[in-house]
Amino acid sequence: MSRTPIIAGNWKMHLTKRKASALAREIASAQGVRSNRRCYVFPTYVHLDHVRRNLRGSDVKLGAQNCWHKKEGAYTGEISPYMLRDMGVDVVLLGHSERRHVLGESDALIADKVKLALKAKLEVMLCVGEKIEEREAGLTFEVLARQMKALKMVKPGLADRVTIAYEPVWAIGTGAVATPEIAQEAHAEVRRQIAANLGPDVAAKMQILYGGSVTGSNAAELLSQPDVDGALVGGASLTIDKFAPILAAVQGA
């Protein structure tokens, strides 16, 4: 099954309006309009509109870094997926390790977010991954199975709007990176969990991205693995000099 690779940049809590706008223009130019790869960017909420305007003319998808699990209400400081859609957002990142382990979001909360984001007609990139103590205890597959239960919220016919990002927590922003073999083993398990939750046909089609200290020097080897369908990039997505080589690592780019 051929799956179109996705290279995504998660800008986290970085950049000013001017720098975010300039970076969006540079990424739009680097990506252009292509059929061999997809590109997503996830700026902060306050820069969404500025970034959207600077992505015009390219096929780069605009993403948000999170959303709330309610359509509207008295939830000070939160953002509804319907508001994001109204802003021109295409895809939302849910379950990022920083949301889980720094801000304390539960599997149940993340699953509710997945459900409402899809109902709001957004695409969802669901992040999963284990901490170092869980890997060392041999619990990686158990953790992935628990986190992937959020896919039970995906109604039939909506699975084509979901991608998965496997991000081992121990490799995020640390400089440590999973070997291609470790990444492939985990991605193969993620694909088995997709099949368990949504069926083998969906599992064969759904993209699974690797996230965790991806750079231009290691991207090609990671992307060469059969179940690694792209990269969710953090720090290296903040400048075009570092992000463009990762885009170019997609075969045929």
NUTIPA-833479 format. One record per residue (C-alpha): residue number from 0; residue in three letters; y, x, z. Coordinates in nm, 4 decimals, padded with zeros to 6 digits. Example, Ala and Ser with C-alpha at 12.3 -4.5 7.8 and 13.67 -1.06 7.14 Angstrom:
NUDREN,num,residuo,yy,xx,zz
NUDREN,0,ALA,-00.4500,01.2300,00.7800
NUDREN,1,SER,-00.1060,01.3670,00.7140
//
This chain:
NUDREN,num,residuo,yy,xx,zz
NUDREN,0,MET,00.0000,00.0000,00.0000
NUDREN,1,SER,00.3349,00.1488,-00.1050
NUDREN,2,ARG,00.6095,00.1181,00.1583
NUDREN,3,THR,00.9722,00.2050,00.0831
NUDREN,4,PRO,01.0886,00.4752,00.3277
NUDREN,5,ILE,01.3808,00.3989,00.5593
NUDREN,6,ILE,01.6219,00.6579,00.6970
NUDREN,7,ALA,01.8324,00.5102,00.9793
NUDREN,8,GLY,02.1182,00.6604,01.1772
NUDREN,9,ASN,02.1751,00.5453,01.5356
NUDREN,10,TRP,02.5276,00.6595,01.6250
NUDREN,11,LYS,02.4932,00.5460,01.9874
NUDREN,12,MET,02.8201,00.5696,02.1886
NUDREN,13,HIS,02.9891,00.8209,01.9602
NUDREN,14,LEU,03.2764,00.8530,01.7117
NUDREN,15,THR,03.6233,00.7082,01.6823
NUDREN,16,LYS,03.7227,00.4360,01.4363
NUDREN,17,ARG,03.8536,00.6969,01.1938
NUDREN,18,LYS,03.5468,00.9199,01.2175
NUDREN,19,ALA,03.3049,00.6260,01.1930
NUDREN,20,SER,03.4821,00.4968,00.8824
NUDREN,21,ALA,03.4786,00.8403,00.7194
NUDREN,22,LEU,03.1106,00.8944,00.8006
NUDREN,23,ALA,03.0253,00.5525,00.6561
NUDREN,24,ARG,03.1960,00.6470,00.3282
NUDREN,25,GLU,03.0077,00.9758,00.3159
NUDREN,26,ILE,02.6709,00.8113,00.3813
NUDREN,27,ALA,02.7439,00.5382,00.1278
NUDREN,28,SER,02.8143,00.8077,-00.1312
NUDREN,29,ALA,02.5001,01.0051,-00.0410
NUDREN,30,GLN,02.2783,00.6971,-00.0520
NUDREN,31,GLY,02.4346,00.5176,-00.3479
NUDREN,32,VAL,02.2105,00.2465,-00.4905
NUDREN,33,ARG,01.8477,00.3577,-00.4823
NUDREN,34,SER,01.5048,00.2021,-00.5076
NUDREN,35,ASN,01.3061,00.4912,-00.3591
NUDREN,36,ARG,01.4541,00.4766,-00.0087
NUDREN,37,ARG,01.6550,00.2535,00.2212
NUDREN,38,CYS,01.9310,00.3605,00.4570
NUDREN,39,TYR,02.0589,00.1869,00.7718
NUDREN,40,VAL,02.3440,00.2841,01.0057
NUDREN,41,PHE,02.3927,00.1576,01.3613
NUDREN,42,PRO,02.7522,00.2104,01.4834
NUDREN,43,THR,02.8993,00.0799,01.8073
NUDREN,44,TYR,03.0021,-00.2860,01.8203
NUDREN,45,VAL,03.3735,-00.2069,01.8037
NUDREN,46,HIS,03.3330,-00.0148,01.4769
NUDREN,47,LEU,03.1113,-00.2649,01.2937
NUDREN,48,ASP,03.3830,-00.4169,01.0783
NUDREN,49,HIS,03.5385,-00.0816,00.9902
NUDREN,50,VAL,03.1994,00.0616,00.8938
NUDREN,51,ARG,03.1077,-00.2496,00.6950
NUDREN,52,ARG,03.4201,-00.2157,00.4810
NUDREN,53,ASN,03.3445,00.1496,00.4115
NUDREN,54,LEU,02.9848,00.0828,00.3040
NUDREN,55,ARG,03.0892,-00.1384,00.0138
NUDREN,56,GLY,02.9370,-00.0431,-00.3190
NUDREN,57,SER,02.6237,00.1076,-00.1659
NUDREN,58,ASP,02.2965,-00.0433,-00.0485
NUDREN,59,VAL,02.3315,00.0988,00.3044
NUDREN,60,LYS,02.2501,-00.1745,00.5561
NUDREN,61,LEU,02.4777,-00.2320,00.8514
NUDREN,62,GLY,02.3027,-00.2404,01.1874
NUDREN,63,ALA,02.3962,-00.3209,01.5454
NUDREN,64,GLN,02.2524,-00.1260,01.8383
NUDREN,65,ASN,02.1556,-00.4278,02.0484
NUDREN,66,CYS,02.2098,-00.8006,02.1035
NUDREN,67,TRP,02.1635,-01.0599,02.3763
NUDREN,68,HIS,01.8818,-01.3144,02.3845
NUDREN,69,LYS,02.1039,-01.6246,02.3938
NUDREN,70,LYS,02.3059,-01.7829,02.1146
NUDREN,71,GLU,02.6174,-01.8335,02.3277
NUDREN,72,GLY,02.7274,-01.8916,02.6850
NUDREN,73,ALA,02.8710,-01.7291,02.9960
NUDREN,74,TYR,02.7329,-01.3794,02.9388
NUDREN,75,THR,03.0328,-01.1523,02.9840
NUDREN,76,GLY,03.0076,-00.8309,02.7852
NUDREN,77,GLU,02.7106,-00.9386,02.5717
NUDREN,78,ILE,02.6882,-01.0051,02.1973
NUDREN,79,SER,02.4958,-01.2883,02.0334
NUDREN,80,PRO,02.2882,-01.2140,01.7235
NUDREN,81,TYR,02.4701,-01.5026,01.5570
NUDREN,82,MET,02.8005,-01.3224,01.6186
NUDREN,83,LEU,02.6533,-01.0096,01.4635
NUDREN,84,ARG,02.5418,-01.2003,01.1587
NUDREN,85,ASP,02.8902,-01.3482,01.1275
NUDREN,86,MET,03.0294,-00.9925,01.1290
NUDREN,87,GLY,02.8150,-00.8971,00.8308
NUDREN,88,VAL,02.5434,-00.7181,01.0255
NUDREN,89,ASP,02.2064,-00.6999,00.8478
NUDREN,90,VAL,01.9740,-00.5534,01.1109
NUDREN,91,VAL,01.9645,-00.5094,01.4880
NUDREN,92,LEU,01.7997,-00.2332,01.6892
NUDREN,93,LEU,01.6027,-00.3705,01.9853
NUDREN,94,GLY,01.4044,-00.2067,02.2635
NUDREN,95,HIS,01.5554,00.1400,02.2239
NUDREN,96,SER,01.4304,00.3716,02.4970
NUDREN,97,GLU,01.7799,00.3955,02.6441
NUDREN,98,ARG,01.7894,00.0168,02.6786
NUDREN,99,ARG,01.4446,00.0184,02.8382
NUDREN,100,HIS,01.4669,00.3190,03.0692
NUDREN,101,VAL,01.8383,00.3703,03.1369
NUDREN,102,LEU,01.9506,00.0066,03.1438
NUDREN,103,GLY,01.6254,-00.1458,03.2693
NUDREN,104,GLU,01.5409,-00.3955,02.9941
NUDREN,105,SER,01.1938,-00.5451,03.0318
NUDREN,106,ASP,00.9327,-00.6069,02.7638
NUDREN,107,ALA,00.9836,-00.9819,02.8137
NUDREN,108,LEU,01.3603,-00.9590,02.7604
NUDREN,109,ILE,01.3173,-00.7498,02.4483
NUDREN,110,ALA,01.0632,-00.9976,02.3115
NUDREN,111,ASP,01.3130,-01.2814,02.3642
NUDREN,112,LYS,01.5756,-01.0808,02.1780
NUDREN,113,VAL,01.3358,-01.0287,01.8869
NUDREN,114,LYS,01.2731,-01.4012,01.8666
NUDREN,115,LEU,01.6412,-01.5016,01.8631
NUDREN,116,ALA,01.7526,-01.2229,01.6296
NUDREN,117,LEU,01.4998,-01.3353,01.3706
NUDREN,118,LYS,01.6076,-01.6963,01.4191
NUDREN,119,ALA,01.9643,-01.5807,01.3515
NUDREN,120,LYS,01.8397,-01.4399,01.0177
NUDREN,121,LEU,01.8840,-01.0764,01.1124
NUDREN,122,GLU,01.6323,-00.8051,01.0428
NUDREN,123,VAL,01.4879,-00.6371,01.3527
NUDREN,124,MET,01.4002,-00.2745,01.4148
NUDREN,125,LEU,01.1819,-00.2748,01.7273
NUDREN,126,CYS,01.1626,00.0549,01.9163
NUDREN,127,VAL,00.8522,00.1555,02.1094
NUDREN,128,GLY,00.7365,00.4771,02.2730
NUDREN,129,GLU,00.6040,00.6467,02.5831
NUDREN,130,LYS,00.7610,00.8676,02.8490
NUDREN,131,ILE,00.6274,01.2195,02.9058
NUDREN,132,GLU,00.4421,01.1245,03.2252
NUDREN,133,GLU,00.2709,00.8393,03.0392
NUDREN,134,ARG,00.1614,01.0722,02.7595
NUDREN,135,GLU,00.0341,01.3309,03.0060
NUDREN,136,ALA,-00.1635,01.0579,03.1859
NUDREN,137,GLY,-00.3265,00.9525,02.8592
NUDREN,138,LEU,-00.1465,00.6157,02.8576
NUDREN,139,THR,00.0331,00.6388,02.5227
NUDREN,140,PHE,-00.1776,00.3774,02.3446
NUDREN,141,GLU,-00.1659,00.1448,02.6459
NUDREN,142,VAL,00.2137,00.1649,02.6548
NUDREN,143,LEU,00.2385,00.0990,02.2819
NUDREN,144,ALA,00.0061,-00.2003,02.3061
NUDREN,145,ARG,00.2191,-00.3510,02.5836
NUDREN,146,GLN,00.5480,-00.2971,02.4029
NUDREN,147,MET,00.4133,-00.4228,02.0714
NUDREN,148,LYS,00.3325,-00.7622,02.2226
NUDREN,149,ALA,00.6912,-00.8510,02.1318
NUDREN,150,LEU,00.5544,-00.9049,01.7801
NUDREN,151,LYS,00.3916,-01.2245,01.9046
NUDREN,152,MET,00.7448,-01.3697,01.8841
NUDREN,153,VAL,00.7473,-01.3155,01.5064
NUDREN,154,LYS,00.6774,-01.6441,01.3303
NUDREN,155,PRO,00.4673,-01.6527,01.0118
NUDREN,156,GLY,00.6758,-01.5618,00.7122
NUDREN,157,LEU,00.9292,-01.3545,00.9070
NUDREN,158,ALA,00.7334,-01.0307,00.9392
NUDREN,159,ASP,00.9002,-00.8850,00.6307
NUDREN,160,ARG,01.2219,-00.8715,00.8342
NUDREN,161,VAL,01.0696,-00.6472,01.1035
NUDREN,162,THR,01.0264,-00.2709,01.1155
NUDREN,163,ILE,00.9011,-00.0538,01.4002
NUDREN,164,ALA,01.0469,00.2733,01.5251
NUDREN,165,TYR,00.8112,00.4909,01.7284
NUDREN,166,GLU,01.0257,00.7125,01.9494
NUDREN,167,PRO,00.8469,00.9209,02.2116
NUDREN,168,VAL,01.0973,00.9237,02.4974
NUDREN,169,TRP,01.0243,01.2883,02.5720
NUDREN,170,ALA,01.1491,01.3872,02.2240
NUDREN,171,ILE,01.4786,01.1954,02.2144
NUDREN,172,GLY,01.7807,01.4215,02.2317
NUDREN,173,THR,01.5752,01.6983,02.3897
NUDREN,174,GLY,01.5131,01.9179,02.0884
NUDREN,175,ALA,01.1412,01.8622,02.1392
NUDREN,176,VAL,00.9732,01.6905,01.8481
NUDREN,177,ALA,00.6261,01.5489,01.8078
NUDREN,178,THR,00.4128,01.7543,01.5744
NUDREN,179,PRO,00.3292,01.5773,01.2488
NUDREN,180,GLU,-00.0222,01.5286,01.3844
NUDREN,181,ILE,00.1014,01.3684,01.7093
NUDREN,182,ALA,00.3411,01.1469,01.5144
NUDREN,183,GLN,00.0682,01.0364,01.2742
NUDREN,184,GLU,-00.1739,00.9573,01.5569
NUDREN,185,ALA,00.0836,00.7391,01.7299
NUDREN,186,HIS,00.1933,00.5710,01.4065
NUDREN,187,ALA,-00.1662,00.4905,01.3192
NUDREN,188,GLU,-00.2032,00.3242,01.6598
NUDREN,189,VAL,00.1208,00.1310,01.6074
NUDREN,190,ARG,-00.0177,00.0069,01.2755
NUDREN,191,ARG,-00.3374,-00.1026,01.4496
NUDREN,192,GLN,-00.1249,-00.2945,01.7004
NUDREN,193,ILE,00.0689,-00.4613,01.4192
NUDREN,194,ALA,-00.2622,-00.5711,01.2735
NUDREN,195,ALA,-00.3771,-00.7006,01.6131
NUDREN,196,ASN,-00.0609,-00.9081,01.6549
NUDREN,197,LEU,00.0243,-01.0119,01.2994
NUDREN,198,GLY,-00.2821,-00.9380,01.0864
NUDREN,199,PRO,-00.3950,-00.6544,00.8570
NUDREN,200,ASP,-00.1921,-00.7653,00.5554
NUDREN,201,VAL,00.1317,-00.7440,00.7529
NUDREN,202,ALA,00.0247,-00.4114,00.9024
NUDREN,203,ALA,-00.0266,-00.2641,00.5559
NUDREN,204,LYS,00.3286,-00.3563,00.4502
NUDREN,205,MET,00.5401,-00.2959,00.7621
NUDREN,206,GLN,00.7400,00.0263,00.7812
NUDREN,207,ILE,00.7035,00.2445,01.0907
NUDREN,208,LEU,00.9769,00.5029,01.1510
NUDREN,209,TYR,00.9599,00.8132,01.3682
NUDREN,210,GLY,01.2476,00.8849,01.6061
NUDREN,211,GLY,01.2984,01.1883,01.8267
NUDREN,212,SER,01.4956,01.5039,01.7402
NUDREN,213,VAL,01.4570,01.4538,01.3644
NUDREN,214,THR,01.6448,01.7152,01.1598
NUDREN,215,GLY,01.6718,01.8257,00.8009
NUDREN,216,SER,01.4252,02.1060,00.8723
NUDREN,217,ASN,01.1426,01.8891,01.0112
NUDREN,218,ALA,01.1974,01.5576,00.8299
NUDREN,219,ALA,00.9950,01.6326,00.5168
NUDREN,220,GLU,00.6840,01.7357,00.7107
NUDREN,221,LEU,00.7055,01.4280,00.9346
NUDREN,222,LEU,00.7583,01.1975,00.6359
NUDREN,223,SER,00.4546,01.3467,00.4605
NUDREN,224,GLN,00.2226,01.1782,00.7126
NUDREN,225,PRO,00.0507,00.8666,00.5733
NUDREN,226,ASP,00.1751,00.6249,00.8402
NUDREN,227,VAL,00.5258,00.7695,00.8867
NUDREN,228,ASP,00.7533,00.5563,00.6699
NUDREN,229,GLY,01.0917,00.6942,00.7643
NUDREN,230,ALA,01.3074,00.8252,01.0459
NUDREN,231,LEU,01.5354,00.6843,01.3137
NUDREN,232,VAL,01.7877,00.9634,01.3594
NUDREN,233,GLY,02.0173,01.0113,01.6576
NUDREN,234,GLY,02.2371,01.3183,01.6939
NUDREN,235,ALA,02.1738,01.4444,01.3407
NUDREN,236,SER,02.3130,01.1183,01.1985
NUDREN,237,LEU,02.6650,01.1888,01.3298
NUDREN,238,THR,02.7673,01.4244,01.0487
NUDREN,239,ILE,02.6904,01.4045,00.6796
NUDREN,240,ASP,02.5975,01.7753,00.6736
NUDREN,241,LYS,02.3038,01.7026,00.9049
NUDREN,242,PHE,02.2153,01.3514,00.7846
NUDREN,243,ALA,02.2177,01.4124,00.4072
NUDREN,244,PRO,01.9254,01.6618,00.4202
NUDREN,245,ILE,01.7189,01.3999,00.6058
NUDREN,246,LEU,01.7965,01.1453,00.3344
NUDREN,247,ALA,01.6984,01.4044,00.0773
NUDREN,248,ALA,01.3652,01.4689,00.2531
NUDREN,249,VAL,01.2334,01.1422,00.1123
NUDREN,250,GLN,01.0059,01.2361,-00.1761
NUDREN,251,GLY,01.1648,01.1696,-00.5120
NUDREN,252,ALA,01.5185,01.1535,-00.3703
//
